[in-house]
Amino acid sequence: MSEQSAIKVKNLVKNFGKDENLVKVIENASFEIQKGEVVALIAPSGAGKTTLLMMIGCVLEPTSGEIWLGEEMVYKDKWMAKDTRRIRREKIGFIFQAHYLIPFLNVLENITLLPQANKVSEADAKKKAMELLEYLEIADKAYNMSSQLSGGQNQRVAIARALANNPQIILADEPTAALDGERSVSVIKMLKKIAREQNVAIITVTHDERILPYCDRIMKIQDRGIVFHEIEEDDIL
C-alpha cells in the first residue's frame, strides 16, 4: 500500500442468511481510497451502502475478503484485532443523518465525552474541542444545548465530535439528508475542507445529488460490485 492510502478493500464479500435464504449483498468488491479524498457512495436503496460502510468501519463483519485501514490490515477472512472497538476509537469518526447529540449535555460536553472515555484528560479534551469548534466556526455555541441549535449547527457539532480523536477516516451515512440545500452544501464544503487540510479520507453515503459536485469521486455499488466515476473540475458548482 502507498503511504497515502487510507482505505484498501480487496475481494470483499458480504452475504446474509444461508442455503435457500442466502442473500448476496456485496461480491468481490475491491477499491482504494486515498488520504485527503472525499468519496460519495451511491446506490439504490437496499443495495448495500450502509452495509459496506459498516464493514469498513469495523462494525459489521464481512463474509470474506480483506480490509486495510492505513497500514493496518484489520480484516482478512476474520478480524485481525481482538478488539475492533480499539480500531474504531483510534482510526474512524462516524457522522450520521441524525446528529445523535446527547440532549442533556451541552455542545462542549458532547464533543469531549469520547476522548475522556479514552482516558484523555478533561483539560486536553476541552482544548481540542474548542479548537474544533473554532475551526468549524461554531465556537460561540460551546455551552449551548443541542435543542438551542439549528439543524446545520447540530451537524457541525456532530462533525466536531467525529474529529475529536483525530481519526484517519470519516464515514458519513446520509449526513445532509435532514438539511435544506444551502445547509447541505455548507456541510459538504466543510467536510471537503477537513479532508484537504487534515489529510482525512471521507466516504459519505448519499442520495443528495446537490453535494456530488463537491466530492472527488463517486463510488457506486453496481451488480454487487464497486465502480468509480471521477468528478471533473467543470462539474463543480
TITI-466500 format. One record per residue (C-alpha): residue in one letter; x, y, z. Coordinates in Angstrom, 3 decimals, padded with zeros to 6 digits, always signed. Layout:
! residues N
+------+----------+----------+----------+
! type !       px !       py !       pz !
+------+----------+----------+----------+
!    A !        X !        Y !        Z !
...
+------+----------+----------+----------+
! end
This chain:
! residues 237
+------+----------+----------+----------+
! type !       px !       py !       pz !
+------+----------+----------+----------+
!    M ! +000.000 ! +000.000 ! +000.000 !
!    S ! +001.124 ! +003.560 ! -000.673 !
!    E ! +001.717 ! +005.924 ! +002.231 !
!    Q ! -001.256 ! +007.985 ! +001.037 !
!    S ! -003.673 ! +005.067 ! +001.112 !
!    A ! -006.296 ! +005.413 ! +003.862 !
!    I ! -008.625 ! +002.533 ! +002.941 !
!    K ! -007.938 ! -000.549 ! +000.861 !
!    V ! -010.575 ! -003.219 ! +000.274 !
!    K ! -009.817 ! -006.421 ! -001.617 !
!    N ! -012.304 ! -009.075 ! -002.772 !
!    L ! -014.773 ! -008.099 ! -000.045 !
!    V ! -017.889 ! -010.253 ! +000.226 !
!    K ! -020.958 ! -009.880 ! +002.427 !
!    N ! -023.804 ! -012.372 ! +002.466 !
!    F ! -026.746 ! -012.678 ! +004.819 !
!    G ! -028.502 ! -015.954 ! +005.610 !
!    K ! -027.581 ! -019.302 ! +004.129 !
!    D ! -028.813 ! -022.087 ! +001.876 !
!    E ! -032.162 ! -021.179 ! +000.335 !
!    N ! -032.249 ! -017.970 ! +002.405 !
!    L ! -028.839 ! -016.763 ! +001.209 !
!    V ! -028.797 ! -013.093 ! +000.156 !
!    K ! -025.672 ! -011.808 ! -001.590 !
!    V ! -025.159 ! -008.093 ! -000.924 !
!    I ! -021.507 ! -007.345 ! -001.780 !
!    E ! -019.430 ! -009.589 ! -004.059 !
!    N ! -015.666 ! -009.325 ! -004.604 !
!    A ! -015.532 ! -005.560 ! -004.072 !
!    S ! -012.047 ! -004.094 ! -004.442 !
!    F ! -011.039 ! -000.429 ! -004.209 !
!    E ! -008.629 ! +002.012 ! -002.620 !
!    I ! -009.269 ! +005.481 ! -001.189 !
!    Q ! -006.510 ! +007.990 ! -000.552 !
!    K ! -005.940 ! +010.370 ! +002.323 !
!    G ! -007.486 ! +013.768 ! +001.598 !
!    E ! -010.227 ! +012.352 ! -000.656 !
!    V ! -013.977 ! +012.858 ! -000.336 !
!    V ! -015.818 ! +009.957 ! -001.956 !
!    A ! -019.591 ! +009.794 ! -002.397 !
!    L ! -021.059 ! +006.289 ! -002.081 !
!    I ! -024.286 ! +005.951 ! -004.040 !
!    A ! -026.639 ! +003.113 ! -004.948 !
!    P ! -030.383 ! +002.383 ! -004.878 !
!    S ! -031.997 ! +001.742 ! -001.501 !
!    G ! -031.238 ! -001.761 ! -000.274 !
!    A ! -028.147 ! -002.178 ! -002.466 !
!    G ! -025.751 ! -002.349 ! +000.487 !
!    K ! -024.400 ! +001.192 ! +001.007 !
!    T ! -024.690 ! +001.192 ! +004.778 !
!    T ! -023.575 ! -002.450 ! +004.900 !
!    L ! -020.360 ! -001.538 ! +003.080 !
!    L ! -019.804 ! +001.494 ! +005.297 !
!    M ! -020.272 ! -000.548 ! +008.464 !
!    M ! -017.817 ! -003.208 ! +007.259 !
!    I ! -015.171 ! -000.567 ! +006.579 !
!    G ! -015.967 ! +000.889 ! +009.998 !
!    C ! -015.346 ! -002.465 ! +011.708 !
!    V ! -018.926 ! -002.578 ! +012.971 !
!    L ! -020.277 ! -005.335 ! +010.724 !
!    E ! -018.178 ! -008.427 ! +009.991 !
!    P ! -017.705 ! -009.278 ! +006.302 !
!    T ! -018.155 ! -012.791 ! +004.954 !
!    S ! -014.674 ! -012.803 ! +003.400 !
!    G ! -012.030 ! -010.567 ! +001.845 !
!    E ! -009.533 ! -008.018 ! +003.139 !
!    I ! -009.769 ! -004.543 ! +004.680 !
!    W ! -006.779 ! -002.294 ! +005.316 !
!    L ! -007.113 ! +000.959 ! +007.267 !
!    G ! -003.931 ! +002.906 ! +006.772 !
!    E ! -001.043 ! +000.477 ! +007.196 !
!    E ! -003.037 ! -001.909 ! +009.396 !
!    M ! -004.793 ! -004.949 ! +007.969 !
!    V ! -007.910 ! -005.094 ! +010.121 !
!    Y ! -009.702 ! -007.956 ! +008.362 !
!    K ! -008.577 ! -010.983 ! +006.350 !
!    D ! -011.372 ! -013.547 ! +006.336 !
!    K ! -011.623 ! -012.762 ! +010.067 !
!    W ! -010.959 ! -009.772 ! +012.307 !
!    M ! -007.207 ! -009.414 ! +012.753 !
!    A ! -007.604 ! -007.481 ! +016.021 !
!    K ! -009.231 ! -008.893 ! +019.146 !
!    D ! -010.820 ! -005.531 ! +019.921 !
!    T ! -012.459 ! -003.823 ! +016.939 !
!    R ! -013.576 ! -001.033 ! +019.277 !
!    R ! -009.938 ! -000.013 ! +019.552 !
!    I ! -009.763 ! +000.358 ! +015.765 !
!    R ! -012.907 ! +002.489 ! +015.704 !
!    R ! -011.667 ! +004.699 ! +018.532 !
!    E ! -008.226 ! +005.225 ! +017.006 !
!    K ! -008.894 ! +005.418 ! +013.284 !
!    I ! -012.514 ! +006.264 ! +012.484 !
!    G ! -015.001 ! +009.080 ! +013.013 !
!    F ! -018.691 ! +008.467 ! +012.310 !
!    I ! -021.302 ! +011.008 ! +011.188 !
!    F ! -024.940 ! +010.059 ! +010.694 !
!    Q ! -028.111 ! +011.542 ! +009.203 !
!    A ! -029.344 ! +012.333 ! +012.712 !
!    H ! -026.756 ! +014.094 ! +014.829 !
!    Y ! -027.369 ! +011.861 ! +017.893 !
!    L ! -026.108 ! +014.509 ! +020.287 !
!    I ! -026.893 ! +013.706 ! +023.912 !
!    P ! -029.691 ! +016.166 ! +024.759 !
!    F ! -028.800 ! +016.721 ! +028.415 !
!    L ! -025.156 ! +017.598 ! +027.633 !
!    N ! -024.042 ! +020.887 ! +026.123 !
!    V ! -022.070 ! +021.104 ! +022.885 !
!    L ! -018.649 ! +021.017 ! +024.565 !
!    E ! -019.607 ! +018.062 ! +026.755 !
!    N ! -020.875 ! +016.109 ! +023.742 !
!    I ! -017.536 ! +016.534 ! +021.970 !
!    T ! -015.334 ! +015.734 ! +024.976 !
!    L ! -017.280 ! +012.656 ! +026.089 !
!    L ! -015.489 ! +010.100 ! +023.881 !
!    P ! -011.932 ! +011.435 ! +024.323 !
!    Q ! -012.407 ! +011.413 ! +028.087 !
!    A ! -013.735 ! +007.854 ! +027.868 !
!    N ! -010.476 ! +007.075 ! +026.069 !
!    K ! -008.544 ! +008.490 ! +029.043 !
!    V ! -007.717 ! +011.891 ! +027.551 !
!    S ! -007.602 ! +014.437 ! +030.375 !
!    E ! -010.572 ! +016.779 ! +030.737 !
!    A ! -008.359 ! +019.807 ! +030.088 !
!    D ! -006.855 ! +018.342 ! +026.897 !
!    A ! -010.258 ! +017.152 ! +025.670 !
!    K ! -011.777 ! +020.606 ! +026.177 !
!    K ! -008.847 ! +022.309 ! +024.467 !
!    K ! -009.198 ! +020.047 ! +021.438 !
!    A ! -012.979 ! +020.501 ! +021.379 !
!    M ! -012.701 ! +024.287 ! +021.389 !
!    E ! -010.122 ! +024.152 ! +018.588 !
!    L ! -012.545 ! +022.068 ! +016.527 !
!    L ! -015.483 ! +024.371 ! +017.256 !
!    E ! -013.428 ! +027.372 ! +016.195 !
!    Y ! -012.323 ! +025.519 ! +013.055 !
!    L ! -015.980 ! +024.768 ! +012.278 !
!    E ! -016.959 ! +028.380 ! +013.061 !
!    I ! -019.326 ! +027.489 ! +015.868 !
!    A ! -017.238 ! +028.174 ! +018.990 !
!    D ! -019.811 ! +030.653 ! +020.270 !
!    K ! -022.225 ! +027.734 ! +020.777 !
!    A ! -019.888 ! +025.696 ! +023.004 !
!    Y ! -022.114 ! +025.962 ! +026.079 !
!    N ! -025.450 ! +025.733 ! +024.280 !
!    M ! -027.670 ! +022.656 ! +024.353 !
!    S ! -028.418 ! +020.914 ! +021.070 !
!    S ! -032.066 ! +021.988 ! +021.329 !
!    Q ! -030.897 ! +025.604 ! +021.006 !
!    L ! -029.120 ! +024.988 ! +017.683 !
!    S ! -030.293 ! +024.760 ! +014.081 !
!    G ! -030.052 ! +021.515 ! +012.128 !
!    G ! -026.945 ! +022.705 ! +010.325 !
!    Q ! -025.291 ! +023.798 ! +013.567 !
!    N ! -026.025 ! +020.447 ! +015.212 !
!    Q ! -024.480 ! +018.642 ! +012.249 !
!    R ! -021.331 ! +020.760 ! +012.614 !
!    V ! -021.176 ! +019.724 ! +016.261 !
!    A ! -021.529 ! +016.094 ! +015.129 !
!    I ! -018.600 ! +016.649 ! +012.749 !
!    A ! -016.540 ! +018.102 ! +015.599 !
!    R ! -017.374 ! +015.055 ! +017.723 !
!    A ! -016.278 ! +012.763 ! +014.870 !
!    L ! -012.934 ! +014.605 ! +014.699 !
!    A ! -012.293 ! +014.650 ! +018.435 !
!    N ! -009.978 ! +011.613 ! +018.360 !
!    N ! -008.025 ! +012.735 ! +015.271 !
!    P ! -009.332 ! +009.954 ! +013.000 !
!    Q ! -007.669 ! +008.978 ! +009.729 !
!    I ! -011.066 ! +008.201 ! +008.213 !
!    I ! -014.553 ! +009.688 ! +008.463 !
!    L ! -017.551 ! +007.562 ! +007.497 !
!    A ! -020.714 ! +009.603 ! +006.970 !
!    D ! -024.117 ! +007.995 ! +006.423 !
!    E ! -026.511 ! +010.464 ! +004.749 !
!    P ! -025.087 ! +013.456 ! +006.680 !
!    T ! -027.096 ! +016.034 ! +004.716 !
!    A ! -030.404 ! +014.174 ! +004.355 !
!    A ! -032.161 ! +016.233 ! +007.022 !
!    L ! -030.823 ! +019.576 ! +005.778 !
!    D ! -032.032 ! +022.029 ! +003.144 !
!    G ! -029.972 ! +022.793 ! +000.038 !
!    E ! -027.904 ! +025.641 ! +001.464 !
!    R ! -027.056 ! +023.769 ! +004.673 !
!    S ! -026.284 ! +020.568 ! +002.703 !
!    V ! -023.732 ! +022.382 ! +000.583 !
!    S ! -022.284 ! +024.059 ! +003.675 !
!    V ! -021.744 ! +020.666 ! +005.359 !
!    I ! -020.109 ! +019.003 ! +002.334 !
!    K ! -017.848 ! +022.038 ! +001.807 !
!    M ! -016.816 ! +021.724 ! +005.442 !
!    L ! -016.075 ! +018.014 ! +005.008 !
!    K ! -014.001 ! +018.741 ! +001.915 !
!    K ! -012.045 ! +021.385 ! +003.823 !
!    I ! -011.378 ! +018.874 ! +006.605 !
!    A ! -010.242 ! +016.229 ! +004.112 !
!    R ! -007.800 ! +018.608 ! +002.441 !
!    E ! -006.414 ! +020.381 ! +005.477 !
!    Q ! -006.250 ! +017.422 ! +007.851 !
!    N ! -005.454 ! +014.713 ! +005.272 !
!    V ! -008.520 ! +012.696 ! +006.240 !
!    A ! -010.261 ! +010.241 ! +003.910 !
!    I ! -014.042 ! +010.678 ! +003.863 !
!    I ! -016.701 ! +008.338 ! +002.492 !
!    T ! -020.216 ! +009.739 ! +002.517 !
!    V ! -023.288 ! +007.683 ! +001.693 !
!    T ! -025.758 ! +009.989 ! -000.018 !
!    H ! -028.854 ! +010.291 ! -002.156 !
!    D ! -028.327 ! +014.079 ! -002.267 !
!    E ! -027.251 ! +014.989 ! -005.804 !
!    R ! -026.575 ! +018.569 ! -004.663 !
!    I ! -023.398 ! +017.517 ! -002.867 !
!    L ! -021.910 ! +015.281 ! -005.590 !
!    P ! -020.029 ! +018.088 ! -007.401 !
!    Y ! -018.102 ! +018.774 ! -004.202 !
!    C ! -016.801 ! +015.207 ! -003.934 !
!    D ! -013.631 ! +013.950 ! -005.613 !
!    R ! -015.059 ! +010.670 ! -006.834 !
!    I ! -018.355 ! +008.847 ! -006.909 !
!    M ! -018.310 ! +005.216 ! -005.804 !
!    K ! -021.271 ! +003.142 ! -006.984 !
!    I ! -022.471 ! -000.267 ! -005.902 !
!    Q ! -023.348 ! -001.898 ! -009.206 !
!    D ! -024.194 ! -005.594 ! -009.636 !
!    R ! -022.959 ! -006.058 ! -006.038 !
!    G ! -019.517 ! -004.743 ! -007.022 !
!    I ! -017.832 ! -001.310 ! -006.971 !
!    V ! -017.343 ! +001.098 ! -009.867 !
!    F ! -015.979 ! +004.651 ! -009.746 !
!    H ! -016.820 ! +007.873 ! -011.546 !
!    E ! -014.359 ! +010.750 ! -011.430 !
!    I ! -015.610 ! +014.280 ! -010.710 !
!    E ! -014.362 ! +016.802 ! -013.259 !
!    E ! -013.468 ! +020.356 ! -012.244 !
!    D ! -016.097 ! +021.662 ! -014.649 !
!    D ! -018.744 ! +019.778 ! -012.648 !
!    I ! -018.183 ! +021.871 ! -009.521 !
!    L ! -020.977 ! +024.356 ! -008.929 !
+------+----------+----------+----------+
! end
